[in-house]
Amino acid sequence: MPIYAYILIAAGWLFWLAPFVLNRWNFKTPAKKDRRGRWGILLEAVAYSLLWQGRFWTRVPGPWRTALCILLLALAALLSWSATRALGRHLRFDAALSADHQLVRSGPYRLMRHPIYSSMLCVLLGTGLMITPLWLLLLAVPLFVAGTEIRVRVEDNLLASHFGDQFQDYKRNVSAYIPLVR
């Protein structure tokens, strides 16, 4: 694999990850918490690990793969920066709600309910297109989507229990993590 591919992937991951490191996570005890979403995190982690299997160091990505990788990693970074900014003090590792939780609908949350998961999908696809054989990528994507669906359902249930009809209306009008797909 050419050195530019490693640099491109490392830079993409760093730009994507930076807002999570720089933002102030909410570690206060939440009013409501659901740890079942961690099963989704486990599936997503397995999907990411599949990308690095096989002989990725022998691959030479073509120009179209490189261009798509750049596009997807840039979109991932844009989504992670704008979503963490919009979430502000509501950013948590676990699916949880504070007593004073507000339904965030600004920034990328106008277009999708879970833009951070969208950014994670972009990272998976961008990295996979650059280094992963197609058959492994085709195995990783459904595994990642399954993990994300677990997390989305857990978070949506929490939000619905707290915001009721307001959230149901939001859910009817805004896609989960892929725009225009409900």
N, C-alpha and C positions, 0 to 999 in steps of 0.2 A: 504494500500500500504506500503510495507516495506521501511524503511528509505533510504536504498541504492538506490532505484529507484528515490527518490527525489534528492539525492546527484548527481546521474548520470546525470539526466536531467539538474540540475542547473549548474553542471560543464561543460556539453556539450554546453549549451547556453552561458555561460561566455566565454569559449574558442572560440566559434563561433563569439560572439559579440565584443570581445576585439580589433581586428584590426580596426573595424569601429570607436571605441572610440579613439584609439591611433593614427590612421592615420589623417593626416591633410586634412580635407574636403575643397573643393574649394568653397568658398562663394562669390567670385568675380562675378560681373555682367557678365553673359554669352553673347556671340554674338547671340546665338539662344537658345530658351527654349520652351518646350512643356509641359504644366502642365496636359495634359490629362492622363498622366501615373499615376496620383494620384488615378484615378478610379481603376486602377489595385491594387494599394497599399491597398485601402479600401477592395477589395475582398480578397486579401491575408490575411489581418488582421481578417476578418470574418472567414476565413478558420482556422487560428491559434486558434481563440477563440472557435471554435467548438470542438477542441481537449480536452478542459477542461470542457466540459459539461458531464452530466451523473455523476455517482458515482465513479469517478476515484480513490478516496481514499480507496475504498473497493477492488480494483483490486490487484491481485498478479501476476505479469508478469512471464511467464515461462522462462526457460533458453534461448530458441531460440529467444524470443522477446528481452530479455536483450542483447544478443549477437548482434542482428541486430541493436538495439538502439545504442550500443557502436560503431559499425562499421559506421553507418550513421552519428552520431554526430562527430566522428573523421574525416570522409570525409568532412563534412560541415565545420569544423574548418580549415582543410587543404586548402579547396577551398577559404574560406573567407580571410585567411592570404595571400595566394599566389595571389589572384585576386586583393585585395586592394594594395598590393605591386606593382603589374604590372601596375595598373591604375595610381598610384601615384597622381599627381596633377589634374587628370581628375575625381576623385571621387566626385560625387555630389548626392544630394538627388533627385532632379528633373532631368528629361531627358533634358540635355542641352549641348551645345558645346561652347567652348572658341574660340576666333578668331584664336588662334594658335593650335587648337586641332589636335592631331595625332591619327591615327587609331592604337590602341593597339592590337598587335598580339603575344605578348610574354607571358610566363608563361602559365596559364590555358587557355588563349585566343587563344592558338594554337589549342586547342581541342574543344572549344565552345565559342560562341560569348558573352554569358552572364553567366559566371561561378558563379557570386554572386547569381543569381536566382537558379542555381543548388544547391548552398549551402543552400539556404532557403528551397528548396524542401527536401533536406536531413534532415534539422532540423524538418520540418513538419512530415516527415515519421518516423524519429527516435523517436520523442516525441510521435507521435500517436501510434506507435507500443507498446510503454511502458505503456501508460495510457488510451488509448481511445478504446471504444468498436469498433469492426470492422465496424458496420453500420455507425457510426459517421465519422470514418476515410474515408470510401468510399464516404461520402458526402463532407468532407473537401478537399480531393485531387482534384476533378474536379473544385471546386470553386477556389482553389489556382491556378490551371493551367489556368483557365479563366483569373484571375487577372494578372498572369505572361504573358500570351499571349498579353494582352493589353499593358503591359509595354514593352515587346519585340518589338511589332510592332511600338510603338511610337518611341522608341530608334533607331530601324532599319531605320525608315523613316528619322529621323534626320541625321543619319550617311550617308545614301544614298544621301541625298540632299547636303551634304558637300563633300563627297569623291567620289561620282559617280561610275564609273566603277570599281575603286579600291575596294570599299565596296561590289559591286555586285559580284565580283569575290570571295572575302572573304566569303560572304554569301553563294554562291554556294558550296564552299568547306568545310565550317565549320558549324557544327550543332548549333542550337540556345542555348539550355541549357541542353539538354540530348544528350550525345555523340552518334553518329551514327544515330540519328533520325533527319531528315531534314524536 
